Every structure is written in structure tokens, then in C-alpha cells.
Amino acid sequence: MRTSTPAALRACFALLLAIAVAGCETVGGLGGARERAPAAPPRLPPDAEASRQYLETLDQLLAATPARQAELVQAARLAAENSPTTMNRLRHALLLGLPGHGASDPVAARRQLSELLARPELLLPAERALAGAFLRSAEDRLVLAAENRRLQQEAATRERERATATNRRLQAEIDENQRLRRALDDAQKKLEAVSQLERSITERGGTATGTQGRP
């Protein structure tokens, strides 16, 4: 998942919240200017409120220490298991799908988000959009991880092939050196034999000459 995703999500939700608040103000202003009641804090629509809660959970996870991150994910898992509401299940899936922490698990996130999106009528529009975005992110991460493993395996294979070829060349050079050494030894032995034969012939010739010259 690209590192800009949390920032993009924050911008998206900020826009969503602004639109929701603007909608509330517009509805409140349709009564005319005859009498203006004290302005009450605008209540966010369920869709925007759910988005705000999810965003707060994600921001809290990103800002936490590794130990606290593990606790938050564990708490979300227990909540999803003990009370499997759509919100609890989606919150846990989003935490698993968020990169940058030790408990991130794109495989589990993809499975859980796919299960949630299989029942879109149970999700609010913002929840469907958020689940879809995180599902695509998890799938992209898995594709990149698979590609990375493939490249690493290819690199390891090439390295093994290079090492094998190098060892073969080295062994071939060793064998050739041994062959040349044996050939040199044989040549030296033959040369010594020839030299010894020449010395023997010379010695016998000298002895024969000396014997013939004796009275």
C-alpha cells in the first residue's frame, strides 16, 4: 500500500464531514429568517459519523507505539469475535489492512473485507467505499509482495547459476592444471630417461675405446 493512503483517507473523510455539516446547515436554513433559534451543534449523519469513528481508530493506531498497536488490533479482534456487528468486523478488517504496523495482515484483511462487501446492503455508503478502498490496497500489497518474492527467487536462482558456473570453470581450470602437471612430469621423466640413456651410451663408448687402445 502506498504511504500516502492514510493522508488521502483523511482528506476524503474531511471532505465527507464538511459536506455532511453543510447539508445540516442547509436543512436548518430552509425555515426562513422569521425567527432564528439558537444554533445547536450539528449532528452528523450516520454515514459521516461512522466514517469519523473509523478515521479516529486508524489515526490512533498509526500514532501508537508498537506494543499499543498490538493491543488495539487484539481488542478489535476480540470485539469482532464476541460481538460480530458490521462496525466491529469492519473496524478489525481496516486495522488489519492498514500498513505500517506489526499486526498488519493483508491476507486476513482481504478475506474479511471481501466477506463484508459480499453483503453490501449491510454497509453504509461510506463503509462500502472505505472497505472497497482497503480491499484494493490489500490486493495491491499482495501482488507487490508476490512480485517481490518472484524477483528475489529469480535473483537467487541467477546467483546460484553464476556460482555453479564459476565453480565449474574453477574445477575445469584445476583439472587442466593437474593434466598439465602430469604431462610435465611425464616429459621430465622421459627427458631424464633419454639423458640417462645418452650418458650410458657415452660411458660404454668411452670404455670400449680405452680397451682397444690397450697393448
C-alpha positions in Angstrom: 0.0 0.0 0.0 1.3 3.4 -0.9 2.4 5.5 2.1 0.1 8.4 1.1 -3.1 6.3 1.7 -3.7 7.5 5.3 -3.3 11.1 4.2 -5.7 10.5 1.3 -8.2 8.9 3.5 -8.1 11.8 6.0 -8.7 14.2 3.1 -11.5 12.1 1.8 -13.2 11.9 5.2 -12.6 15.6 5.9 -14.5 16.4 2.7 -17.2 14.0 3.6 -17.6 15.6 7.0 -17.7 19.1 5.5 -20.4 18.0 3.1 -22.4 16.5 5.8 -22.2 19.6 8.0 -23.0 21.8 5.1 -26.1 19.7 4.4 -27.2 20.0 8.0 -26.8 23.8 7.9 -28.7 23.9 4.6 -31.6 22.0 6.0 -31.7 24.2 9.1 -31.8 27.3 7.0 -34.9 26.3 5.0 -37.3 27.6 7.7 -36.7 31.2 6.7 -35.4 34.2 8.6 -38.6 34.8 10.6 -37.1 33.6 13.8 -33.7 32.2 14.4 -33.3 29.6 17.1 -30.0 29.3 18.9 -27.7 27.3 16.8 -27.2 23.7 18.2 -24.2 21.7 17.4 -24.8 20.0 14.1 -25.4 16.2 14.3 -23.5 14.3 11.7 -25.5 11.8 9.6 -24.8 8.2 10.4 -22.7 7.8 7.4 -20.4 10.7 8.3 -20.3 9.7 11.9 -19.3 6.2 11.1 -16.5 7.5 8.8 -15.3 9.8 11.6 -15.1 6.9 14.0 -13.2 4.7 11.6 -10.8 7.5 10.8 -10.1 8.1 14.5 -9.4 4.5 15.0 -6.9 4.4 12.1 -5.2 7.6 13.3 -5.0 6.2 16.8 -3.3 3.1 15.5 -0.8 4.9 13.4 0.2 7.2 16.3 0.6 4.4 18.9 3.7 2.6 19.9 4.2 -1.0 18.6 3.0 -2.5 21.8 0.0 -0.3 21.9 -0.7 -1.1 18.2 -0.8 -4.8 19.0 -3.2 -4.2 21.9 -5.5 -2.2 19.7 -5.6 -4.8 17.0 -6.2 -7.5 19.6 -9.0 -5.6 21.2 -10.6 -5.1 17.7 -10.3 -8.8 17.0 -12.0 -9.7 20.3 -14.7 -7.2 19.7 -15.4 -8.6 16.2 -15.4 -12.2 17.5 -17.5 -11.5 20.7 -19.9 -9.0 19.1 -19.7 -9.5 15.3 -21.5 -6.4 14.3 -20.8 -4.8 10.9 -18.9 -2.0 12.5 -16.8 -4.2 14.7 -15.9 -6.5 11.9 -15.1 -3.7 9.5 -13.0 -1.9 12.1 -10.9 -5.0 12.7 -10.6 -5.6 8.9 -9.4 -2.0 8.4 -6.8 -2.3 11.1 -5.5 -5.5 9.6 -5.4 -3.8 6.1 -3.6 -0.7 7.3 0.1 -0.9 6.6 2.9 0.3 8.8 2.4 -1.7 11.9 3.4 -5.2 13.1 -0.1 -6.7 13.2 -0.9 -5.7 9.6 -2.1 -8.7 7.6 -3.3 -8.0 4.1 -4.3 -11.7 3.6 -6.7 -11.6 6.5 -7.8 -8.1 5.6 -8.6 -9.2 2.0 -10.6 -12.1 3.3 -12.6 -10.2 5.8 -13.3 -7.2 3.6 -14.4 -9.5 0.8 -16.9 -11.1 3.2 -18.2 -7.7 4.2 -18.6 -6.5 0.7 -20.4 -9.6 -0.3 -23.3 -8.2 1.8 -23.3 -4.5 0.6 -26.8 -3.9 1.9 -25.4 -4.2 5.5 -22.9 -1.4 4.9 -23.4 2.4 4.8 -22.2 4.1 1.6 -19.1 5.4 3.3 -18.4 2.0 4.8 -18.7 0.4 1.3 -16.3 2.9 -0.1 -13.8 2.5 2.7 -14.0 -1.3 2.6 -13.5 -1.2 -1.2 -10.5 1.1 -0.9 -8.8 -1.0 1.7 -9.6 -4.2 -0.2 -7.9 -2.8 -3.4 -5.0 -1.7 -1.2 -4.6 -5.2 0.3 -4.8 -6.8 -3.1 -2.2 -4.4 -4.4 0.1 -5.2 -1.5 -0.3 -8.9 -2.0 0.5 -8.5 -5.7 3.6 -6.5 -4.9 4.7 -9.0 -2.3 4.3 -11.8 -4.7 6.2 -9.9 -7.4 8.9 -9.2 -4.8 9.2 -12.8 -3.9 9.4 -13.7 -7.6 12.2 -11.3 -8.2 14.0 -12.5 -5.1 13.7 -16.1 -6.3 14.9 -15.2 -9.8 17.9 -13.3 -8.3 18.7 -16.2 -6.0 18.4 -18.6 -9.0 20.7 -16.4 -11.1 23.2 -16.2 -8.2 23.2 -20.0 -7.8 23.7 -20.4 -11.6 26.5 -17.9 -11.5 28.1 -19.7 -8.6 27.7 -23.1 -10.3 29.2 -21.8 -13.5 32.1 -20.2 -11.6 32.7 -23.5 -9.7 32.6 -25.4 -12.9 35.2 -23.1 -14.5 37.3 -23.3 -11.4 37.1 -27.1 -11.4 37.9 -27.1 -15.1 41.0 -25.0 -14.5 42.1 -27.2 -11.6 41.7 -30.3 -13.8 43.6 -28.7 -16.6 46.4 -27.6 -14.3 46.6 -31.2 -13.0 46.7 -32.6 -16.5 49.4 -30.2 -17.5 51.4 -31.0 -14.3 51.1 -34.7 -15.1 52.2 -34.1 -18.7 55.1 -32.1 -17.5 56.1 -34.8 -15.1 55.9 -37.4 -17.8 58.0 -35.2 -20.1 60.6 -34.6 -17.4 60.8 -38.4 -16.8 61.2 -39.1 -20.5 63.9 -36.4 -20.7 65.7 -37.9 -17.8 65.5 -41.3 -19.3 66.9 -40.0 -22.6 69.6 -38.2 -20.8 70.5 -41.3 -18.8 70.5 -43.4 -21.9 72.8 -40.9 -23.6 75.2 -40.9 -20.6 75.2 -44.7 -20.6 76.0 -44.9 -24.3 78.7 -42.3 -23.9 80.2 -44.2 -21.0 80.1 -47.5 -22.9 81.7 -45.9 -25.9 84.5 -44.4 -23.8 85.2 -47.8 -22.1 85.3 -49.6 -25.4 87.8 -47.0 -26.9 90.1 -47.4 -23.9 90.1 -51.1 -24.1 91.1 -51.1 -27.8 94.0 -48.8 -27.3 95.5 -51.0 -24.5 98.7 -53.1 -25.6 
